[in-house]
Amino acid sequence: MAIDPELLKILACPVCKTPVDYRPAESALFCAKCRRRFAVKDDIPNMLPDEATVLPE
């Protein structure tokens, strides 16, 4: 099972409001603007900014 494509259309980074990309191999949503990685567990995205990982450039 994967994240619903309709949900992906409306999801945005809670920090900078940029649309996020789903990376199924990493089970994560990624924001290209602020480089935050939001984990997806059991097909449920965790969009809490305090629990996101900020990736280096």
Residue pairs with C-beta under 8 A, 6 or more apart in sequence:
1 43
2 22
2 24
2 43
3 22
3 40
3 43
3 45
8 20
8 22
11 19
11 20
11 29
11 45
11 47
12 18
12 19
12 20
13 19
13 20
13 31
13 33
13 34
13 36
13 38
13 47
14 47
14 48
14 49
15 31
15 34
15 36
15 49
15 52
16 31
16 33
16 34
18 31
18 32
18 33
18 34
20 29
20 30
20 31
20 38
21 29
21 30
21 32
22 28
22 29
22 30
22 40
23 29
23 30
26 37
27 39
27 40
27 41
28 37
28 38
28 39
28 40
29 37
29 38
29 40
29 45
29 47
30 36
30 37
30 38
30 55
31 37
31 38
34 54
35 54
35 55
35 56
35 57
36 49
36 52
36 53
36 54
36 55
37 52
37 53
37 54
37 55
38 45
38 46
38 47
38 48
38 51
38 52
39 45
39 46
39 51
39 53
40 46
46 52
